[in-house]
Amino acid sequence: FWYIAGLHSAEGVNIIGVTAPGLPFVAMGHNDSIAYAFTVSSVDVIDYFRYQRHPEDTLKVLTSNGYQLLKMRYEDIKIQGKSKPLQIAVYEAPAGPVIEMDSASVLAVHWAGYDFNVSSMLENAVALHRISNFQDFRKTVTGLGALDANWVYSDVQGNIGYQLGTPIPKRQAEFDPFLEIPGEYDDLAWHEYYPLEQTPHVLNPPEGWIASCNNQIVSDQWPYEVPGFYDPYRIVRAKTLLQEKKQYSVKDMERMQLDYISAHALRWKNLLAIAAEKTHHTELVEQIRQWDGNMAGNSRMATLFSYWWEILAQTIFEDELQGNWPMGKYILEEVISEPITSVIDDKTTSETVETLEDMAAKALQMVVLNFEIKPYKEVSILQIEHPLSKIKFLDMWFGLSRGPFPMPGGKGTLNANLREFNPQTGKFECFVAPSMRYVLDWADVDGFTINGNMGQSGNPFSPHYDDFLEVMLTGQRWNVPFSKGKVYEKKETLLVLKPESR
């Protein structure tokens, strides 16, 4: 959804990077002083409160101050072809808007986004264009409301920095943000946020590098908890690569962005090897142990690991969740890391207590019996769907969608591929991948490269609808110079807008 744009104005604004349709600012890119980008921080800024309804008056709910009446307002939804709008009743509890109701209770959401002014957020976003130092950068990116973002920074002087942009609620110690809180304890809801100087940030760390991969951003020694939904793997691979040597080139950075070594696979491949031993697949044992975790398109081991990991969740959770076993995939890591024997044990075999190794072996045997282990590029795919492609005849008539394409990588690779398994096709379908890539060397600002993931037009009849697609999939680079002379040298067309003469 990014569109690449540059702006060079007589007023002194010089900026280039990616923009989102309808928003008048460069979300990630560089000006003539600083460069900046962000990843999702995954900090938890949402809490849920379950209020019990009064048995005789269902518009009243039990709060920390006794029963209180829900606030109610109406919102009008205009519908084409109807003379009158549809009115929707919206309810609000003390902790926030009601998002779910049943006969006995209501569920209210308390979200950080409700606490910030949209106009000031936009002002700060536009201010990014003119920033020239780290301190101003910190103040600006922490003024973007509840935007869930880890911000990284560099400048022409050679400084590098990091700032968490997401506001961190000051929750009370006894508060567990991962559980629904009974409404009668809604006085535990946060009322303020940690100030700028107490938020996670760093300038020129002694390691000489900064990496952000949706990972947990603070150590256990941090003065307060920062709960969230973090990815533990890609940062492991990033650290490995960034510790290999002291100095890196542009080409090194480009290779890192295309890296397919999975820290996730490297962590769990030994369990897969044990499973191969237990099931007497001796030809696989050494292959698994020697595998470097590369989730490249020609790897059959990547296919085996992916199928096994999917079926491992089924073997562990199906006995208790039956057809809902896929829900267990979200806690699989925690269960097998402990390991939690009471969950791992197969409840359908009362005479034995299965170990993690037993269930790993059972999963591998199911894979061997039910799946052909093809090259990974044949089972991991990317299908790009236009929003209107849900209407099939529009998709066919206008050619809105693209793919499927082979999609290497996995959730543990720097070149990320977050996917869901489709049991009907036996393939892994990508739903999240890198939305853009850029590399900037301040010593050669006109050598700046940046890539989107589709094109520069939403019009399917435009030649620019998908002209970035092959470039992105194959890891090529699109050079976008910064100086005015170089821009004019590279231009394809020139549009001049002149005011009407009077």
Stockholm file with secondary structure:
# STOCKHOLM 1.0

chainA/1-502         FWYIAGLHSAEGVNIIGVTAPGLPFVAMGHNDSIAYAFTVSSVDVIDYFRYQRHPEDTLKVLTSNGYQLLKMRYEDIKIQGKSKPLQIAVYEAPAGPVIEMDSASVLAVHWAGYDFNVSSMLENAVALHRISNFQDFRKTVTGLGALDANWVYSDVQGNIGYQLGTPIPKRQAEFDPFLEIPGEYDDLAWHEYYPLEQTPHVLNPPEGWIASCNNQIVSDQWPYEVPGFYDPYRIVRAKTLLQEKKQYSVKDMERMQLDYISAHALRWKNLLAIAAEKTHHTELVEQIRQWDGNMAGNSRMATLFSYWWEILAQTIFEDELQGNWPMGKYILEEVISEPITSVIDDKTTSETVETLEDMAAKALQMVVLNFEIKPYKEVSILQIEHPLSKIKFLDMWFGLSRGPFPMPGGKGTLNANLREFNPQTGKFECFVAPSMRYVLDWADVDGFTINGNMGQSGNPFSPHYDDFLEVMLTGQRWNVPFSKGKVYEKKETLLVLKPESR
#=GR chainA/1-502 SS CCEEEEEECTTSCEEEEEECTTCCSCSEEEESSEEEEEEECCBCCEEEEEEEBCSSCTTEEEETTEEEECEEEEEEECCTTCSSCEEEEEEEETTEEEEEECSSEEEEEEEGGGGSCHHHHHHHHHHGGGCCSHHHHHHHHTTSTTCCEEEEEEETTSCEEEEECSCCBCCCTTCCTTSCEEGGGGGGSCCCBCCGGGSCEEESCTTSCCCCSSCCCSCTTSSSCCCBCCCCSHHHHHHHHHTSCSCCCHHHHHHHHTCCBCHHHHHHHHHHHHHHHHTTCHHHHHHHHHCCCBCCTTCHHHHHHHHHHHHHHHHHHHHHHGGGGGGGGGTHHHHHHTTCHHHHSCTTCTTCCCCHHHHHHHHHHHHHHHCCCCCGGGTEEEEECCGGGGSHHHHHHHTCCEEEEECCCCTTSSSCCEEEEETTTTEEEEEECCSCEEECCGGGGGGCEEECSSCSCSCTTSTTSSTTHHHHHHTCCCBCCCSHHHHHHHCSCCCCCCCCCC
#=GC SS_cons         CCEEEEEECTTSCEEEEEECTTCCSCSEEEESSEEEEEEECCBCCEEEEEEEBCSSCTTEEEETTEEEECEEEEEEECCTTCSSCEEEEEEEETTEEEEEECSSEEEEEEEGGGGSCHHHHHHHHHHGGGCCSHHHHHHHHTTSTTCCEEEEEEETTSCEEEEECSCCBCCCTTCCTTSCEEGGGGGGSCCCBCCGGGSCEEESCTTSCCCCSSCCCSCTTSSSCCCBCCCCSHHHHHHHHHTSCSCCCHHHHHHHHTCCBCHHHHHHHHHHHHHHHHTTCHHHHHHHHHCCCBCCTTCHHHHHHHHHHHHHHHHHHHHHHGGGGGGGGGTHHHHHHTTCHHHHSCTTCTTCCCCHHHHHHHHHHHHHHHCCCCCGGGTEEEEECCGGGGSHHHHHHHTCCEEEEECCCCTTSSSCCEEEEETTTTEEEEEECCSCEEECCGGGGGGCEEECSSCSCSCTTSTTSSTTHHHHHHTCCCBCCCSHHHHHHHCSCCCCCCCCCC
//
